[in-house]
Amino acid sequence: MPAVETFGAKFLAAFRADRRGGIAILFAVVLMAITLVVGMAVDYARLTHTRTRLAQAADAAALAAGRALLDGRLSDADVKKLADHYFRANLSEGGSFVETPTPIIKINRISGEVTVEAASDVPMTLTRIAGFSTVKVPVLAATLFDDRDIELALALDVTISMQGQGKIGALKTATKNLLDMLLPDQGTGNKVRVGLAPYSSGVNAGPYAEAATGEKRANCTFEREGNNPAGDQAPGRNNYLKTAGDPGVERNADCPNAEVVALSSDKRMLKRAVDRYSIHGSTAGHLGAMWASYLLSPSWSGVFGGQSAPVAYNDRKTVKAMVLMSDGLFNTIGGHNYGDTSRQARESQDLAVEICDRMRAKSIQVYAVGFMLEEISPRSARSAAEKTLRDCAGSSDRYFDAADGEQLGVAFSRIANHINNLRLTR
């Protein structure tokens, strides 16, 4: 069988036989072209790697600066210093870098935007043959938080179980830090208002008690009259909230000293209210969720009035959100703790979830935070408490399990970032 002579074999044979040098020149030209292509491929890979690492470092720096800007406690110079640190730290994680550029960091507190620009000159290898000794690789990253108005209602557990292990102190710290993030001292370009709905066996409606109950005799409120206990309809005939001694409510039902605070942008006043929190009673978590929903409901505008009146649902200009935080199982109805396995406990849990479902149906962002739930015993009660909060949140990314005070602070910070919708924009 005759051998098949390849093009390469023919080329080499011709190259050996040629005495004029033409094939040698052609071979040199082809070899140079191949070398240049290989060199360009190598240098392109270097450029791509450099751009990727620069972009990752710039993104990390922009997000860190954006979070610091939301927090509101750092000056512009400190925010820039923080961003520079994150930029350099991320570049160093991948080993040696061709050149560590100095990023240009710009801050706009009015718009809530942070931009990070950087560029690196990457030395070329074989591409130098084509006249390119270095190639500049620029990157740009930016973060922005949503500039829509915000209405946030916090349903906070101030029950007797919050007494141990510094729980109530951790709650105060986490809440005040959240207020600093949403209401920075430098101000915001959007309108931000926060309301408070502390709860235990009941909810102390304070100055809104008479409008909510139709009575002047007490501030403590409990479940609603009528056939729609989970609704947010305005209080009135057959829709008032019950108070101590009403049918189905204990005459001596315990009530927290902490009062409801309607939506407000007065951070100092909100912090003073939180600082005054003390612990009372058992866990009627559905009442906390109920009052948080009222703070956000336009149906209750006539009760809260003025600067505290909630805007309409779905006005496309406002983010409405609620945080339901608890360290225990909801087990209290009518001001009485019936025990974790009682029918009434299940009723409290079901009411809370129904209220949360209704709020989400009206485009309210619902978050739930379980605080040190591992302390609940037996395991079945712990599982029921977690399930109630998870069902209330409606999705895993809006439920937070905080094992200690530090994690509670992290959870509240993440919620603040989520509500502000901090995101990369470039």
N, C-alpha and C positions, 0 to 999 in steps of 0.2 A: 504493500500500500504506500503510495507516494506521500512524503511528508508535506504537510501544509505549512508554507512559509509565511510567517506573520509579517505585518507591516514593520514591527520593531526590528525583526531580524533583517529584513531588506534594508532598513535605514542604516543599521550598524554595518552591514556588508558594504553598502555604498560609501559610507563614511570612511571605512578602511581603504577602499580602492581609489577614492578620489584623490588626486594629486594637486588640484588647483586651489583647495582651501575653501571653496564655496560651501560645502556641506558643514565644515567646521564652524564657519560663521553663522550659518543657519542654526546649528545646534546650540551655539553660545547664546543666540537671540532667544531661542525657545527656552533654554535653561533659565535665562534671566527673567523671562515672562513668568515661568512657573514659580521661580523664587519670589518674585514680587507678589503674585497671587497668594502664595502661602503666607508671606509676611503680612499682607493686608488682612488675611483671615485671622492671624494671630493677634494683630493690633486691634481688629474689630472686636475680638473676644475681650481684650483688655478694656476697651472703651465701654462695652456693654456691662462688664463686671463693675467698673468704676461708677457708671451711671446708676446701677442698681443699688450699690452700697451708699452712694451719696443720697439717693432718693429715700432709702430707708432711714438714714440718719436724719434727713430734713423732716420727714414725716413724724418721727419720734419727737424731735425738738418742737415742732409746731403743736403737736398734741399736748405735750407737757406744758408749753407756754399757754396754750388755750385753757387748760385746766387751772393753771395758776391765775390767769386773768379772770376766770369765773369765780375763783375763790375770793379774789378782791383784796387780799391782805398784803400782797407784795407790790412794791413800786415798779414802774416800768423798767428801771435799771436792774432790779432783782429778777424780774421776769425774763429779761434778755440774758442775764447771767445763767439762769436755770436752763434756758433753751440752748445756750452755747455748750453747757455741760452735757446735756443729753445728746447733742449732735456729735461731740467729740467722743463721748463714751460709746456710742453706737458704732462709730467708725473703727474704734480700737478693738471692738469685740471680734471682728473678722480677721485679726492679724495685722501685719504691716500694711500701710496704705501708701500709694504712690506719693500723694501730697495731702496734707491735712489743711484744707482751706479754712479761712475765718468766715463763718456764715454772717450774712446781713439779715438782721432780725428787725422787723417793723411791727409796731403795735398800734391798733386803732381801738381805743376803748369805747368810742361811740358806736361803731358798727360791730364791735366784738370780734374783730378779725386779727389774726396773727399770721404774718408771712415770714418764711425762712428761705433765703436765696443763698446758693453756694455754687462755686465752680472750681473745677480742678483741671490743671494742665497735665495731660497724660503724655509722657515721652513715647515716641514711636520707635520701633525697631527697624525691620526691613523696609517699612513704608517710607523711611527717610530717603530711599533711592528715588522716590517720586517727588521729593521736595518737602515732605511733611515731617518736621522734627518733633513737634508737639501738636496735640489737638485739645482744645478746651471743651470740657463737658459741664454744661450748666444744669442746675435743677432748681425747681421752685415748689415749695409746699406751703399750704395755707390752711388754717382752721377757721371756722366760723360757727357761732352758736345762733340758733334760731332767734330771729328778732320779733317773733310774735309775742303778744302779751301772755302773761301766765297767771292763772288762778290755781293755787295749791291748797288743799285741805289736809291737815295732819290729824289722824285719829290715833291718839297716843295712850298707851296703857299706863294708868297710875294706880293699879290695884296693889293690895297688900303684899302680893308675891314679888313686887318690884323692890322690896326692902333689902334683900340680901345681896352680898357680893358687889355692892356699889352700883346696882342696876339703875336706880333712879338718877344717880349722878351721871352715869354713862349716857342715859337718854337725854338729859339736859345738855350735855356737851355735844352730842351728835346733832341734836336739833338746832342748837345755836350755830354750829359750824355750817349746817345746811342753810340757815338764814344768811350767813355771811356770803355763801356762794351765790345765792339767788338775789340777794340785796346788798351788793358790795357798796362800801362807803363812797366810792367814786361815782356811784349811780349807774344806770343802764339806759340804753336807748329805747327799751321797751317798758311797758307797764307791768310790774310784778307785784302781786298781792298774795299773802299767805294767811290762812285761817287756822285756828286751833280747836280741836274737839277732844279734849282729854276725857277719858271715861273710866269708870269702875263698875259698881253695881248700877249706877245711873249716870246721867250727864247733867252737870250743873250749867243751866242755860243762862245764869246771871241776868243781865239786863233784858234778855230776850224771853225770859220765862213766861211772863204774862201773855205775850203775843202767842207763844207756842202752846200754852196750856189753857188759856182763857181764864186763868185764876191768878190771884195776887198772893196766895198764902204760902207758896214755896218756890224755890228756884230749881229743885231737882226734878228732872224729867225722865220718863220711862217710855214704854211702848205706846203706839198710837191707837186711838179709837178707830172704829170703822172696819171695813173689809179689805183695806189695802195698806197693811202695816209697813210694807217695804217701799211704798210710793214716796214721791217727793212733792206731793200736792201741798198747797199752802194750808197752814193751820186754820181751822174754822169749825163750824158746827159739824159734829160727827167725824172730824178729822184732827181734833186736838190731841196733843200728847198727854199721857196720863202723868199724874204726880202722886206722891206718897199718900196712901190711904184710899186712892181710887180703886174701883173693882179690879182685882187681880194684882194689886200692888201692895206690898207690906207697908203698914203705917209708919214703921220706924226704919224704913229702908235707908241704907247708907248712901252717901253721896260725896263725891270728891270736892275738896275746897277749890280746886282748879276750875276755872270757868271757861265757857266757850268764848272764843275771840273771833269776831267776824273778819272777813278778808281785809287785810291792811298792808300797806307798804312801810309802816312805821317799825323799822327793825328794832329799835331800842325798846319800844313798848312790847313787842312780841317776845323779846329776850327776857324782859322783866317778868312777863307772865309765866314763861317757862321756868325761870329761876324760883318762882314761888310754888312750884309743884310739890305736893306731898302725897303720901300713899294712903289709900282708903279702899275698903270693900273688896268685892270679888269681880269676876270677869264677865261683863255683859258686852262682849265685843260688837255685837250687832248694833248696839246703841251708838258706839263710836262711829261705825260705818254710816249709820243713819244720819247722825248730825253732820258728818263730813259731807254727805250728799246734799244736805240742806245748804251748807255754806257755799256750794257751787251751783245751786238750783235757781234759775231766774224766777221760779214760782215763789221763792222766799225773798225776793227783792224788797217787798213791802215790809218785811220783818226787820231786815238788816239796814236797808236804806242808805242813802247818801253815797259816800265813797266805798262802802262795803257791799253795795248791791252787786250780785253776780251778773255777768252779761249773758246774752242768749246762748243756748247751745248751738254749736256748729256755725259760729259767726265768721269762721275762716281767718280770724285775726287773733284768736285766743286759744292757748293750750290750757285745758282744764285737767287737773290731776289730783288723785287722792292717794295717801299713804296710810295703810292700816297696819299698825305695829302692835305686837302682843308678845308676852312671855308665857302665856298659858292657854288653856282650853276654855272656850266660851261655854259657860255652864250656868248662867244666871238669867232669870226672867222675873220681871216684876219686883226687882230688888232683892230676890232671894236666890241663894246658891243651892240648887237642888242636887248637886253632885255630878261628877263627870259622866256617869252612865245613865243619867235620868232622861226622861222624855223631854223635859224642859231644856236640858243642855243641848240635845239634838235640835230642838226648836231654835235656840239662839244661834247655833252654827248654820242651820238652813237659812234663817233670816239674813244673816250676814252675807252669805253667798248670793242670795237673791238680790240683795241691795247692790252688791258689787256687779252682778250681771246686768242689772238695770243701768248702772252708771256706765259700764262699757258700751251698752247699746246706745247710749247718748254721746258716744265718742269721748268719754272721760278716760284718761289713762289711769289705770288702777294698779297700785303697787302694794305688796304685802311683805312684811318683815317679821320673821320669827326670831325672837331673842332668847338665847339660851334654853331652847326647847328641850335639850337633852336632860334637863333637870326634872321634867315631868315624869311622874311614875303613876301607874304602870306604863309599859310600852304601848299598850292599846290607846291610852289617853294621849300619849305623845304623838302617836301616828294620827289620831283624829285631829289634834291641834294643827299639825303640819298640813294635813289634807285640807282643812278649812281655809287656811291662809293661801295655800297653792290654788285652790279652786277660786278663791276670791281674786287673786292676781290674774288668773285665766291663762297665763303662759309662763314657761319656766324662766324667761329672761326678765320677768317682773316680780319674781319671788326671790327673797334673800333670806338665807339662814345664817344668822350671826351668833357665833359661839361665845363671844365675849364683847366687852365694850369697844375694843379697837375695831372689831369686825362690824359692829353696829355703826360706827362712824364711817367706815368704808362703804357700807350699804347705802347710808344716807347720801354720801358724796356721789356715788354712782347714780343714784336716783336723780340728784340735782343735775348732773351732767346729762343724763338722758332727757330730762324735761327741757333743759336748755338746748338739747339736740346738738351738742358739740360734735363737729364732723370735719373731716378733711374735704376741702373744696377744690384743691388743685394738686 
